[in-house]
Amino acid sequence: MVSQDEWPSSDTPTVFSREEAAQVRAMASNPDNVVVCPRCDEALTVGPGVYHQRHGKRYMIRALACPVCHRCLSIKDMPETGEQG
């Protein structure tokens, strides 16, 4: 059995602070940007998108994670409504 002291720190990701999460969301809002970790300046890995539907709107949710400091964040893209607004 492995003691808690021997567990790798990457087993439980740490979340970004609110300010850091806002920076990541701002970077991710432009598809031309490379999204980097506000803590260690490493490019974040982007997980596969998962669709979620709520109140008749369909959202794409993606998980972003830093391979160095293991911080993570899930972001929700703008809803697909088929309308311009």
C-alpha positions in Angstrom: 0.0 0.0 0.0 1.2 3.5 -0.9 1.1 6.1 1.9 -0.4 9.6 1.2 3.1 11.1 1.3 4.2 8.9 -1.6 1.3 9.8 -3.9 2.2 11.9 -6.9 1.0 15.5 -6.7 -0.6 15.2 -10.2 -3.2 12.8 -9.0 -5.3 15.6 -7.7 -5.1 18.7 -9.9 -5.1 22.1 -8.4 -7.4 24.8 -9.7 -6.4 28.2 -10.8 -7.3 31.3 -8.8 -10.1 33.4 -10.0 -7.8 36.0 -11.5 -5.8 33.2 -13.2 -8.9 31.6 -14.5 -10.1 34.9 -16.0 -6.7 35.2 -17.8 -7.0 31.7 -19.2 -10.6 32.3 -20.3 -9.5 35.5 -22.0 -6.7 33.7 -23.9 -9.0 30.8 -24.8 -11.7 33.2 -26.2 -9.5 33.8 -29.2 -9.0 30.6 -31.2 -5.7 32.0 -32.6 -4.1 32.3 -29.2 -1.9 29.7 -27.6 -3.3 29.4 -24.1 -0.5 29.4 -21.5 -0.5 28.8 -17.8 -0.5 32.2 -15.9 1.6 30.5 -13.2 4.5 28.9 -15.1 4.0 30.2 -18.7 3.7 26.7 -20.1 1.3 25.9 -22.9 -1.9 24.3 -21.5 -3.1 21.0 -22.9 -6.7 21.1 -24.1 -8.8 18.0 -23.6 -11.4 16.8 -26.0 -14.6 18.9 -26.1 -17.8 17.5 -24.5 -21.2 18.8 -25.4 -23.6 19.8 -22.7 -27.1 21.0 -23.2 -29.0 23.2 -20.8 -32.1 25.3 -21.2 -32.2 24.5 -24.9 -28.7 25.8 -25.5 -25.8 23.5 -26.5 -22.4 24.3 -25.0 -18.9 22.8 -25.7 -17.0 22.2 -22.4 -13.2 21.7 -22.6 -10.7 20.9 -19.9 -7.4 22.8 -19.9 -4.5 21.6 -17.8 -0.9 22.6 -17.2 1.6 19.8 -17.7 4.1 21.4 -15.3 2.1 22.7 -12.3 -0.9 20.5 -12.8 -3.5 23.3 -12.5 -6.6 22.8 -14.4 -9.8 24.6 -15.5 -12.9 23.7 -17.4 -14.2 26.3 -19.8 -17.5 26.6 -21.5 -17.7 28.0 -25.0 -20.5 30.3 -26.1 -23.8 28.4 -26.6 -24.8 27.3 -30.1 -28.2 28.8 -30.8 -28.1 29.3 -34.5 -28.9 33.0 -34.0 -26.7 36.1 -34.4 -26.9 38.3 -31.4 
